[in-house]
Amino acid sequence: MLNLAVPALLLYSIVGAAALPYLPVLVMAYGRSQVGMDLAAPRAMFDRLPPYAQRATWAHQNSFEAVIGYIPAALMAYMTEVDSPWAAYGAIAFLLARLLFSLFYVVNIPLGRSLMFGIGTACSLTLYILSLLNVGSIFVD
């Protein structure tokens, strides 16, 4: 899979997951440029933003919530030496699902957004489960 060992893929996915919340910021910035910047009260501008920029703000906020669950899962999988292809699939699927989540949020496709939220959550849960199943095997050796 991408010619990377699973542990390396997990670490790269952590970096990618940490960057994902900032992608909607680009859309937010464009929306803010349309209504004019109010540096004295930047949060007060929210009600004046176009709907797509408001949704980008929500996608940005939700992305942090998802990353808070994913990064510990990926670190657990890395620390417990999970070497399953399922971990690699989960890491890649999480990144793709969260990227699509933000896209679907901004363009207002609620069903797509909800599906991507569920897939991302399932990927995190998969890594937690694989870690818990593997933790016993690393102490037996």
C-alpha positions as CSV (number, residue, x, y, z in Angstrom):
1,M,0.0,0.0,0.0
2,L,1.7,3.1,-1.3
3,N,4.9,1.2,-0.8
4,L,5.0,2.2,2.9
5,A,5.1,0.0,6.0
6,V,2.0,0.3,8.1
7,P,3.9,2.1,11.0
8,A,5.2,4.8,8.6
9,L,1.7,5.1,7.0
10,L,0.2,5.6,10.5
11,L,2.7,8.4,11.3
12,Y,2.1,10.1,8.0
13,S,-1.6,9.9,8.5
14,I,-1.2,11.7,11.8
15,V,0.5,14.6,10.0
16,G,-2.2,14.6,7.4
17,A,-5.0,14.5,10.0
18,A,-3.4,17.4,11.8
19,A,-3.4,19.4,8.6
20,L,-7.0,18.6,7.5
21,P,-8.8,21.0,9.8
22,Y,-7.0,23.9,8.1
23,L,-8.3,23.3,4.6
24,P,-11.7,24.9,5.2
25,V,-9.9,28.0,6.5
26,L,-9.1,28.8,2.9
27,V,-12.8,28.9,2.0
28,M,-13.5,30.9,5.2
29,A,-10.9,33.4,4.2
30,Y,-12.4,33.9,0.8
31,G,-15.8,34.4,2.3
32,R,-14.4,36.9,4.8
33,S,-12.7,38.8,1.9
34,Q,-16.2,39.2,0.3
35,V,-17.7,40.8,3.4
36,G,-14.7,42.8,4.4
37,M,-12.4,42.1,7.3
38,D,-13.2,43.3,10.8
39,L,-10.1,42.7,12.7
40,A,-11.5,44.3,15.8
41,A,-14.3,41.7,16.0
42,P,-13.5,38.8,13.7
43,R,-16.0,36.4,15.3
44,A,-18.8,39.0,14.9
45,M,-18.4,38.7,11.1
46,F,-19.7,35.2,11.1
47,D,-23.4,36.3,10.6
48,R,-22.4,38.3,7.6
49,L,-20.5,35.5,5.9
50,P,-22.0,33.8,2.8
51,P,-23.6,30.5,3.7
52,Y,-20.7,28.4,2.1
53,A,-18.2,30.3,4.3
54,Q,-20.4,29.6,7.4
55,R,-20.4,25.9,6.5
56,A,-16.6,26.0,6.0
57,T,-16.4,27.4,9.6
58,W,-18.4,24.5,10.9
59,A,-16.4,22.0,8.9
60,H,-13.2,23.5,10.4
61,Q,-14.6,23.2,13.9
62,N,-15.8,19.6,13.4
63,S,-12.5,18.6,11.9
64,F,-10.8,19.3,15.2
65,E,-13.3,17.1,17.0
66,A,-12.6,14.2,14.6
67,V,-8.8,14.6,14.8
68,I,-9.0,14.5,18.6
69,G,-10.3,10.9,18.2
70,Y,-8.2,9.8,15.3
71,I,-4.7,10.8,16.4
72,P,-4.7,8.8,19.7
73,A,-6.1,5.8,17.7
74,A,-3.3,6.1,15.2
75,L,-0.7,6.5,17.9
76,M,-2.0,3.5,19.8
77,A,-1.8,1.4,16.6
78,Y,1.7,2.6,16.1
79,M,2.8,2.0,19.7
80,T,1.2,-1.5,19.8
81,E,3.0,-2.3,16.5
82,V,-0.2,-3.0,14.6
83,D,0.9,-4.3,11.1
84,S,-2.4,-5.1,9.7
85,P,-3.5,-4.1,6.2
86,W,-6.8,-3.0,7.9
87,A,-4.8,-0.3,9.8
88,A,-3.4,1.0,6.5
89,Y,-6.8,1.0,4.9
90,G,-8.2,2.7,8.0
91,A,-5.5,5.4,7.9
92,I,-6.0,6.2,4.3
93,A,-9.8,6.0,4.4
94,F,-9.9,8.4,7.4
95,L,-7.9,11.0,5.5
96,L,-10.1,10.7,2.4
97,A,-13.3,10.6,4.4
98,R,-12.4,13.7,6.3
99,L,-11.3,15.6,3.2
100,L,-14.6,14.7,1.5
101,F,-16.5,15.6,4.7
102,S,-15.2,19.2,4.5
103,L,-16.0,19.3,0.8
104,F,-19.5,18.0,1.3
105,Y,-20.0,20.4,4.2
106,V,-19.0,23.5,2.2
107,V,-21.0,22.6,-0.9
108,N,-24.0,21.6,1.3
109,I,-24.4,17.9,0.6
110,P,-25.7,16.7,4.1
111,L,-26.0,13.0,3.2
112,G,-22.4,12.9,1.8
113,R,-21.2,14.8,4.9
114,S,-22.9,12.3,7.2
115,L,-21.6,9.3,5.4
116,M,-18.0,10.7,5.5
117,F,-18.4,11.4,9.2
118,G,-19.5,7.8,9.8
119,I,-16.6,6.4,7.7
120,G,-14.1,8.6,9.5
121,T,-15.4,7.5,12.9
122,A,-15.4,3.8,11.9
123,C,-11.7,4.2,10.8
124,S,-10.8,5.6,14.2
125,L,-12.7,2.8,16.0
126,T,-11.0,0.2,13.8
127,L,-7.5,1.5,14.9
128,Y,-8.5,1.4,18.5
129,I,-9.8,-2.2,18.2
130,L,-6.7,-3.4,16.3
131,S,-4.5,-1.8,19.0
132,L,-6.4,-3.5,21.8
133,L,-6.3,-6.8,20.0
134,N,-2.5,-6.4,19.4
135,V,-1.5,-5.1,22.8
136,G,-1.4,-8.6,24.3
137,S,0.8,-10.0,21.6
138,I,3.6,-7.5,22.0
139,F,4.0,-8.4,25.7
140,V,4.0,-12.2,25.1
141,D,7.2,-12.2,23.2
